[in-house]
Amino acid sequence: MPSAAAKREARLPLLAARRAMTPEAVAAADAALAAGLSALVPPDAGWTVCAYVPMPGEPGGPGLPDRLAALPGVARVLLPVLRPDRDLDWAAYTGPDALAPAAFGLREPTGPRCGVTGITEAALVLVPALAVDRAGLRLGRGGGSYDRALARVRPGTAVIALLHEGELVDRVPAEPHDQRVTGVLMPSGLVRIPG
């Protein structure tokens, strides 16, 4: 089976499991992930962190950018802006009032853009995923935007996928362009992926 078709098939049960989570279970998972975020950033780091605004049901919840911005070690949060070519531009997060509805149900910052190389400024990159395997391969929603963006990350930068429990799996279907993550944060804690 071609990898693209295998990915489509692999997404179905993962999306169904997320839809089946109760609002209480989602809220509890988001709270546990929020608590785990502080372990990712030293309190005096002054880091730029690239993150995203989770869609409904995605790990981290809609308050993820605010939680990151409130961490003592975070100087700036950059959020993605989807370009017409499906690559990712970046813009600073300045608060929930500066987010606007965008394509595919996304919410994006409305401020000045940093360009596609904005991700190179990050000391930590948080990415969405439907699943990650033990080799660090990430299964996303299929647009390829994050694979393009992650190819620009500076060597040594932590790239962490936020997941619900059960979404760290033995193997996900992969294609040659797929970029790896260095770890996953789940409600139960951080799992580093050996490089």
Phi, psi and omega in degrees: 000131178300149184301321181299318178291321178297322177295316179302316180295320182292331181290327188303306181292330179293315178294321179297319179296322177294318179296331182281348180292137177287157176304325179294319179294320178296315180298318179295319179296317179297320179296318179294321177295319179301319179295324180288338181299323184296335178286345182275338187235117176301143188299336182250022188289320185067035187279153161268131180240128171269132181217207182200166174261109182301142173283163179308130179087347178284143179304139179107327178072168185296341180275005183306311181300321179295319180297318178295313182299333181278349181291136183302330183271001182258119178271328184205141175246125174255136179242151183283150172233119183286123178275163179302332179274008179072008170281171182248124166270174181223148176214150181291141175276124181241008178132163185296333180288345180260021175254139181235149175299144181221183181302153175063023180078012180280162169237133187229152176291149184259357185283186181301144181273148177264348186092170182294340179275001177305328181296338180289346179277348188278140170268344179214135177236122175256131184233150173281155177200153171271330177196158174224141178262174187291350174266359179092004177285135187252133173258113178259202183271354171111001181276339181080001183298315182289328176297319176298312183294317183293338176295343181264352184298138178296143176304141179088352179285134177287128176241110188242127175268136175268127185226158166276164176301144178087356181261358167270113190238171180292321183203141171241152175297142184223156174235163185302331183278352185294133180263147181268155171256162181261353179184170175229143173248121178240167177307329180281350177135185183270135173239118176278144179251119181301137181266000000 
